[in-house]
Amino acid sequence: MRILTVVLLLLPAAVAPQDGDKWQRVYTFEDSIVEMNTSRVTFGGNGIGRVRFRTVFSKPEAVGELPGVKYKTLLETIELKCAARQYRIYETTFLDPKGEPIRSREGDITEKWKEVKFGSTMEKLSEPACRLIAEKRHDPRPPDEYPKRTLSRRPPP
């Protein structure tokens, strides 16, 4: 009986959203705002950092593949290679107006990286994300000072 009581007391904490997450607004559109989770960054090999963005729409939007279903919030985890100015979507979750998940998609890790183009929305999002990645990685340099990779061939032994 004690075990059941402990499980019931801990269950809400296990399924509740991460209340400690801090979100910072990084861009404002006419019909939505985009915020970045500044609490957590996930690091991978080869200079990859994952940052989570939350887009909140002023009015619910239709989920294309699901007729009649609408979402109000879009959560996206984006992988960034800041030094190479590249990105790809790692995970996407659509939330209904009550904040309940409607649909989730995991990205394909074999997907090709996309270039962060000058003047694009992704450029507006990647700049604060790359600053956050550098800060969490304790890299004091701004993203424009990251070393550029060059391909070189080693002479045969």
N, C-alpha and C positions, 0 to 999 in steps of 0.2 A: 504494500500500500504506500509506503514511504517513497519508493522508487517512482510510482505513478504520479504522486504529488510533485516530486522534483521535476519529472518530465513535463508535466502540465505547466509548471511555473516557468520552465526554461523555453518551452515551445514558442511563445510569442517573441522572445528575443531572437530566436533562430530564424523566424520567417519575416521579421520586421525589416523595413529598409534601413540602410546604414544612416542613422540619424547624425552621426559624427561627420558625415560628408559635408564639405564646404563647396559651394558653387559660386563661381564668379562670372558675371555677365561679360561676354567677349564680343558680342555683336548684336545689333538691334535691326531687324527688318521692319517693314511696314506692318506685317501681319504676324510676326513671331519674334522671339528673342532666343539667342543661343548662349548657353552657359557652359562653363568648363568645370569639371570636378577637380578642385585644387588639392584635395586630400590624398588622392592616390594616383600614382603612376606605376605602370608595370614595365619592367625592363626586359629586353630580350638580347640576344647576341647581335653582333654587327651594328651596334649603335642604334638599335630599334627601341623606341619608347611607345607605350600605349597610353592614350589619354581618352577619358570619357567625356562626351559632350551631351547636353540635354537641350533639345529645341522644343520650346513651348509655343504652340500656336494660339492666336487669339480666338479662333473658331475651330471646331473639330474638322479634320481633313479626312477624306475618303481613303480607305486602304484599297488600292487598285485591284488586287486579286480577290478581295472579299466584298462583293456587292452589299451595300447597306451598312457596312461596318465602318465606324469612324474612330480616328485616334486624335488625341490632343497633344500628346507628348511623344517625342522620338528620342530614344537613347541610342547613341552611337559610340562605339569604342573604335578609335582610329589609331592605326599603327603609323608611326612616323619615322622616317630616316631624315633627320633634320639636316645633317651635313650634305646629303645628296638632294635635298628639297623634293622628297618623294613621300607618298602616303598610299595606304589602302585601308578599306573598311574591314575591321576585324569582327565586329558584331553589331547587330541592329535589333532594337526592341521597340515595338509600337505599344503605347499605353492608351487606354481609353480615357474619357474625361474624369473617371474616378481614380485613375492611376493604376488600374489593373492591366496586366500584360494581355495583349491581343495576339500578337505574333512576334516571333523572334527568328532571326536568321544569323547563322554564323558565317563569317567570311571564309573564303578559300585561301589557305596559306600558300597555295601554288599560284594564286592570282598574281598577275604582273603588277608591279608598282606603278603608280601614276605620278606624273610630274605635277608639282605645285606651280601653277601658272601665275604669272604676274597679274595682279588686279583681280584674281578670282576670289570667290568666297573662301575656298580652301586656304588661300594665302592669308586671308584675314583671321582664320582660325588657327592655322599652323604657327603663326608668329608667337601668340601667347602660349600655345602648347609647347613649342620648342623652348621658350624661356622657362616654362615650368619643368620640363624634362631636364634642362641644364641645372636648374636650381635643386631639384630632387637628387640629381646625380652628383651634385656639388661641383659642377663645372662653372667656374667664374666667368668664362668667356661668353659674350653674346653670340647668338646663332650665326651671324654673318662672319664671325671669326673662327668657326669650326674649320679644322683642316679639310681641304678638298682631297678626295681620293684620286689617285692617278694610277692607271694600270701600267705596270712595268713587267717586262719579261726578264726572268733570271737567265743568265747564261747557263747552258748545260754544264753539269759537273765534270 
